[in-house]
Amino acid sequence: MIKDVKTYLNTVGQRISKAFSVEEFDTESELEFWSLSAEHMSRKEPPTFKSIVEWIDILYKAPVHIVYKKVDDDLVLFKRSVNPKNIIKQNKESDEQAELTDVEKKVINDFEQQVQNLQNKKKWYPEFQEHGVSLHSVGSCEHIPIYRKNGEIWGVYIVGPHTKCPEVITPKLSIVGRLLSIWLIRLEKEEDGTKKDYQVKMEEIVSELGSGALNTEAISGLFLRYFLHANKNESGGVFQSSEGGNSPVSVIGLTDEQVTFVNKSDQNTLIKSGNKNDILGAFDMYPFKGEGSEGFFIMLQSDTNQDVSTNHLAVEIQSLFGRLFDFKNLNSSFSESLIESYYFMLRAFEMKREKTQFHTPRLMAFVEKFAMVFGLEEGETEIIMKTAKLHDIGYVGALSVETEQSIGSELNHPLTGYKLIDQLPIHDDIKKGLLTHHEWVNGEGTPFGIGADEIQWTGKIIGIFEFIVDFIETNINDTSKSDEEWIEQLSKSIIERADKQFDMVIVPTVIQLIQMLGWQNCCKLGVDV
């Protein structure tokens, strides 16, 4: 058994003596590199990804380190690490303590945004089986293949952009690759266990949430259908009355014209009509009233109606509907309170960082203006606004399990957010919007990698405006460009991602909106909320 690092280092030195000459260890950086590798190998636990990056960075001094894992014919993002100041080191030798210039800050900000929008999924190409140079969204990078023990490719380690491994190390990259394979595959196994623990904890939390919600529409439909069948009938409806009219809750066999007529009719007028009019024909009407709700259900009469005594059944159903709609109102009220609490906790989370302190209000302000320019109807606008308000509440659930979370750090927050509201009586487009707002139309997004047709319209809108808000948060204090140049760059970035990340249908309106607003007004949106 190896007792300490020095003993292990000697052992490693002996084993690889055939591959390396003494002269090849004559520089301080090489000694540091191989000594650190020996130190990592001497431990029972694999090094963290941060430690692996620090090790590789001795060679490359690279702004970004990316690991993709091969899954079928794709490469799926596994890890990424950013040290954007390495860009500055590439361009000039400078004191690390020296303050960055505006130009340097701009370079760093631009690069950070590129990495934040890194593809979650890439196409696998045979070129990745060998060490070489490949083109990625951040620029030209070197890649090192990672193999399993059985010779199958596991993935690739990508370093760059525009960096090159020292010539003296290049012939030994196969050994570097083997060390990476050992550490990353072990790290994956350990993290799989950690992720499963996290998912179990998260599932335990969200599965017990609920809101006491009942599907009032389904229950109404069940009892309406039972009552109609008991009377040998197939046409009727349940309506909830309010100042705005009679809203259909469950409708069976009624035409659109009949539903519209009942919706706009006064309940007392219907009763006084003698249970007959030109649109409905002959009908029976059964009002119900709860403590805070009222409505009625109707049954159209037909020639097949039989003389079945169902008065006692009608009385029971009237009583049930009264109580059911009281519950529906109470549940809706509680759900709104719960949503407000989720939002309050999200905002507290966002305001911990200067960069994200206006993140959700700014997104909501953009979405509201988009709804007007795009011509969304009132109901659609209400749906997209609530989706914008809740889009990142998955971080609330994530933070309840792990304390070290930040905006952008938790890739599964769309799924967590969806689970937090799945039991609430809110529109399905809102729920699906939370779930899909980080999906890309080309299938390279997260968490499921679904394509354009599967992404909810709400998710597509939130996704493009989250990109815009992130662009603003990254560059808002940068004065290196004019307002017109910032809008031009933002517009260009959106157009470049059209039909890849964003839906082409909404891109022209989005471009029109930001150009109409101008850079300064874009930056001000949501700040005063």
N, C-alpha and C positions, 0 to 999 in steps of 0.2 A: 504494500500500500504506500502511496506517495504521501509523505508526511508534511511537506511544505512546498512552497512555490519554487524555491531555489533548486531543490532536489528534482522537482518535475521539469524545470527548465533544462537541467543537465540531461535528463532522460530524453526530452524532446530534441535537444541538440544532437545527441548521438543518433537518434532515429532518422533525422533528416540531413545528416552530414553528407550523404551521397548526393543530395539535391542542391546543397548550398556549400560554397567554399567559405573559409574564414573571412576572406576579404569582402564577401558580400554583406557581412555584418559590421562593416567598419564605419558606418555612419550612425549618427545618434538617432535619426528617425527610423532607420531599419531596426536597430536594437529595440527601440521603443515599441515598434509594431509587433515584432515577433515575441518580445517579452510579454507584452500585453495579451497576445494570443495564448501564450503558455499559462498565464495567470488565469485566464477565462477557462481553459481546459482543465485546470487543476481543481475547479470547484464542482460540487455535486450538481448545483443548479445551473442552468444555461444562463449566459449573460442576458440582461434586458436588451430590448431593441435599442435603447439609448446608448448602452455600452457598445453594442455592435457598431452603431453609427460612428461613435467616437473612434473606434478601432479602424474602420475603413477610412475615416476622414483623415487619418495620419497620412494616407497615400494620396487622396484626391483633393482634400480641402474644397469639397463641393457644396453648393447651395442646397441641393436636395438629394435625399436618399429615398428610393422607392422600392418596395418589394411587391411583386405580383406573383400570385400563385396560379399555376395552370389548372384549369377546370374544364375538362373536355377540350373544345377548340378555342377556348377563351383564356385570357389572363385576367384574374380578378384581384383588385387591390387588396393587399394584406396589411402593409405598413407603409408609413411615409414619415419623413422627418425633414424639417426645414431649418437651414442656417443661412438666411439670406445675406448676412454680412460677408459670407465667403465670396459673394459676387464682388464686393468692394475689394477684398483681398486679392482677387484675380486681377483687378484693374490697376492697383497700386499698392505699394508697401506703405502701410500707415500705422500709426500708433493706435492700438485697440481702444485706448482710453479717449482718443480724440473724438470730438463731436462730428457727427456726420453732416455733410453738406446737403443742401436742398436737393441737388441732383442725385446724390447717393440715396437719400430717403425715398426719392421718387422711384429709383431703380428697385429698391427693396419692396416698396408698396406694390408696384406692378407685378413683381415676381410672386409675392405672397398671394395675390389674387389668382394668379395662374395656377398655383399649387392647390389653393382651396377649391378650384373647379377642375381638379384633376379627374380624368376618366376613372370611373369605378370598374369598368370592364374594357379590355382591349382585345383585339384579335390576335390569336397566336400565330406566329410565323416561324418556320424552321430555322431562320437565322438566329433565333434566341438560344438554340442548342449549343452555340459556340460563343466564346467571348468576342465582343465586337462593339461597333458603334451603331446606334439606331436612333431614329428620329421620334421624339415624343412631344407632347403639347408644350412642355417647358423648354424644349430645344433639343439639340443634338447631345446624346448621352452615351456613356459606355454601359454595357450590360455584362453581368457575370452569371452564367447558368448555374442553377442549383439542382443537383441530382439526388435521388434517393439511393439507398444502399443497393437496391436491385437494378440500378442503372436507368430507371425511369426519371424523366424530368419532373421536378417538383415545382420549379418556378424560376424567376430571374430577379437578380439584385441590380437595380438601375441607379447609376450615379451620374450627376451632371448638374446643369448643362455645361458643355464646352470645357470639360476637364479631362485629364488624361493620366492614367496610371504611370508612375515612374518606370522608365525602361528596365531598370534593374529588377523590378518586381514582376513585370509582365510575364516572363517565362514561368514564374511560380504561381500564376493566378489559379492554376488548377488546384493547388494546395489551399489557396484562399477560398476557392469555391467549396472545397470539401469541409473546411472549418465552418463556412457559412451554412452549409447543408446541415451539419451536426447541430449547430446552435438554433437555426431558424425552425427546423423540423421539431426539435425538442420544445422550443418556445411555443410553436403552434399547438402541440399536444397539451402543454400546461395551460395555455390560454383557452383552449377548447373546454377544459374542465372549469376554468374560471368563468368563461362565458356562459356555460350551462348553469353554473351556480347563480350567476347574475340573472339569467333568463328565468330560472326557477323562482328566485326572490321577486323578480318583477311580475311574473305570472301570478304569484301568490297575492301580491298587492292588488293588481288590477282585476283579478278574477273575483275578488271579494268586494269590489267597489259597488257596482250596480248603482241604482238610485231608487230602487223599488219600482222601476218602470214596468208597466204592463202595456201590452200592445192593444190599446183601446180600440183601434180600428178593426183588428182581427176579432176581438171579442164581440164587438158590435155586429160584425158580419156574421159571426157564428149564430148569434141569437136571432138576428133578422132572418137568416136563411131557414132556421128552424121554424120560426113563426110563419113564414111564407109557405113552407112545405106542409105545415099543419093545416093550412087553409087551402091547400091545393093551388098555390099561386107561385108565380116566378118573378114578380116585379114589385119593388119597393125600395125604401131607403131610410137611413137614419141621418138626422140633421141636428146640428147643435146651433142654437139661436144666440145671436149677439146683436149689438147695435148695427153692425155692418151687414147683417143678413143672416141667412140660415146656411151654415157651412156643411157640405156633405161629408159625413164621416165614413159611411159604408153605403154603397149603392149596388143594387142587383136588378138588372133588366130595365133600367130607366134610360131614356135617350138623353143626349146632351141638352136638347131643348127643354126637356122636362126638369132636369137638374137645375138648369139656369133659371127656369121659372120659379121653382121652389126656393132657390137661393135668394131671389130678389123679392119674394112675396112676404108680406107680414103674416105672422102665425095666426093672429085673430081673423085676418081676412080669409085665410084658407078655411078656418073653422066655420065662418059665416057663409062660405060659398055653398053650403049644403052638400059638402063632400063630392062636388062635381064641377068641372070646368072644361073648357074646350081643349086645353093642352094635356091635362092629366086624365080626362075622362072621369069615370066614377072611381072614388078612392075612399079608403078608411084611414082616419088619422088618429094617432094616439100620442097626446102630449105627455111629457114627463118633466119633473122639476126636482132639482136637488137643493142643497143649502146654498150653493153659489153658482149653479148652472141650470140651464133649461134647454129644451129642445123637443123633438117629436120624431116618431117614425110613422111612415105611411105604407099602405099596401094598396096597389091598384086592383080594382075589382075586374073579374073576367067571367066569361060564360061558364068556365069550368069550376068556378067556386062552388064548394059544397057547403051545406048547412052544418058546419062543425062548430060546436060550442067552444070557443077559445077565449072567452072573456077573462076567465081566471088566469090564463096564460099571458094575455096582454097586460093585465094588472101587475103580474110578477115581473115582466120584462120592463114595463114602465118604471117600476121601483128600482130595478137593477141599473137601468141606464142613468137615472138620476144620481145614484151613488157612484157609478163608473165615471161619469163626467165630472163630478166633484173631485174624484181622485185624479183625473187627468189634469185638471186645472192646478191642483195642489202640486202634483208631480212636475208640471211645467215650471211652476214658480220656483220650486226647489232646484230644478236643473239649472235655471238661469242664475240662481245664487251660487251654485257650485261652479258654473262656468266663470263667473266673476271672480271667485276665489282662485281658480286656476290661473286666470289672467293676472291677478294681483301678485301671485307667487312668481309667475314668469317675469313680470316687470321688475320685481325685486332682484331676480337673478340677472337680468340684462343690465341693470344699472350698477352692478358691481364693477363693470369695465367701461371706461370712457368710450371705447369704440362702439359698444353695443347699447349704450344708454337710451337711444331713441329707436332701436331696431324695429320693434313691432309697431309702434305708433307711426313711424315713417312708412312702413310697408302698408299699413291700413290706409294712410293718406294717399299713397300712390294708387292703390287698388280702387279707392273711391273715385278718383279722377278718371281712371281707365274705364270704369263702368259707365261713366257719362259719355266719354268720347266714343267708346265701342258700341254704345246703345243698348246696354243690358236693361232688361225690364226690372221693375221695382223688386219683385220677388227674387230675381237672380242677383241683383245688387245686394240684397240683404244676406243672401247665402254666401257670396264671395267675401263680404265684409266680415262675417262671423268666421269664415275660414281663415282669413288673414289674422284675425284677432287670436285665434287658437293654434295657428300653424306650428308653433314651437313649444307647446305645452308638454310635449314628451320629455323635455328637460326637467320638468317638475317631477315626473315619475322617476327619471334617471337619478336625480339628485337625492331622492328618498332612499336609494339603494347604495349609491357611491357618492362620496363627498367631493371628489376631485373631478368635477365636470365643468365644462365651459361651452359657450355657444360655438358650435362647429366641431366639438370634440366627440360627440356621441352619434355615430352613424345610424343607430337604430331608433333615434328619437321619433321619426315619423310613425313607426309601428307602435311605439309606446304611447304616443299621443292619441293614435286611433283607438287603442284599447281603453284609454282613460275616458273617452266619450262614447264608446260603442253602445253602452247601455242607456244612454240618455235619449230622450225623445226629441232629437234634432234631425235635420234633413240629412239624408244619406250622402248628398253631394259634399256636405261639409266634412263628414267623416272620411270619405274617400279622398277629399282634397288634402287632409292632413297626412293621409297614408302615402300619397303619390307626389308630394310637392318637391321631392328630390329625385324623381325619376327623369330620365332623358328620353326624348322621342325616338332616338336611335337604339334604345335598349341598354345604354351604358350607365344608367343611373343606379340609385339605391332606394329602398332596401331589396327590391325584388328583380331589378333589371328588366322591367316590362317595357313594351314598345308604345308607340303613339296611340294606337286604338284602345289600349288598355288603361291609359292614364286619364283620370277624371279631368273634366274641363277646369274645375277649380284648382286642381293640382298644377296644371299647366300654367295658369295665370300666376299663382303664388310663386311657382318656381322661377319665372322670368323676373318678377319684381324682387324676389329675394336676391337674385344676382345683381340687380340694379342697386338695391340698398347696400349690399356688401361693397360694391364698387364705390359708392358715395362714402361709406364709413372708412374705406381704405384711403381715399384721396381728398377728403373734405378740407384738410389743413394744408394741402400741398398747393403752393402758389407758383409752381414752375411753369404752369400753362395758363392760357387765357380761358375765360368761361366758354368761349366758342370751341376751343381746342379740347376741353374736357368733354363737352357734349359730343363732339366729333369722335373722340376715342371711345366713349361709351357706346355710341351708335354703331361704330365699327365692330366692337366686341360682340354686340348682340347679333349683328348680321352674320358674323363669322360662325356663330353658334346656331344659326337658323337651320332647321331640319336635322340638327344633331342633338343639341341640348333643348332647344325651344321649338315650339310649334309655329310653323311658317304662317299659319292663319292669323295669329295675334301679333306677330313681329311688326308689321307695318304700322299698326295702331300704337304700339308701344313706342316705336321710333318717333312717330308723329307727336306723341304726348310729351316725351322728354325734350324734344326740340322746341315744342311750343312753350314749355315751362322755362327752359333755360337752366344753366348750371346752378345759379344762386337760388332760384326758387326750388329746384330739386333738393338742394341741401337743406332748405328751411322746412320742407314738408315734415310734419310730425313732431317738430321740436317744441312747439307751444302746447302740445296736448297734455 
